[in-house]
Amino acid sequence: MKKKIVFLLMVTMIFISASCDKKASDSIIRMSGSELESILADKAEIKNYLIIDVREDDEYRAGHVPYAINISFQELEKRISEISDWKEKNVVVICRSGRRSRIAAETLVRLGFKKVFDADGVIKYNYKLEK
C-alpha cells in the first residue's frame, strides 16, 4: 500500500512539474525580427518595451539592436532588481541564435514577468545593429 502511495505521489509530482514548465513556455511570445524592427522604428511604441540583449558583453559591444540593454543570460537572476519595474510591461529578449534568449525568457516568466517576448536572434534576422 505504501509503495502505491509513494508511486502515485511521484507520478503526480512529475505531471505538476511538466505542467509548470509548459505554462512558462506557453506564456512566452515569439517575436519575429520584422516585428521587432517595426517596434524599434516607432519612437512612441519603443517606449512600451524593454529590450534585453542576453549575449555576453563583448558580443553586445560588437553590435546590438537599438535601445537594447545588455544583461547576459547568466547574470539575469543576479541583476533582476534592475528591471523589476518591468514585470507587468513588455520585455523582449534577444541573443545571437535564440538559445540563450529562450532560457532568459523562461527565467523571466519564472520570476513573475508577465509579457515576455523572445525575438529572432541577430544571426536569424538582418537587424540594423548599433555599436
Secondary structure, 3 states (H helix, E strand, C coil): CHHHHHHHHHHHHHHHHHHHHHHHHHCEEEECHHHHHHHHHCCCHHHHEEEEECCCHHHHHHCECCCCEECCCCCCCCCHHHCHHHCCCEEEEECCCCHHHHHHHHHHHHCCCCEEEEECCCCCCCCCCEC
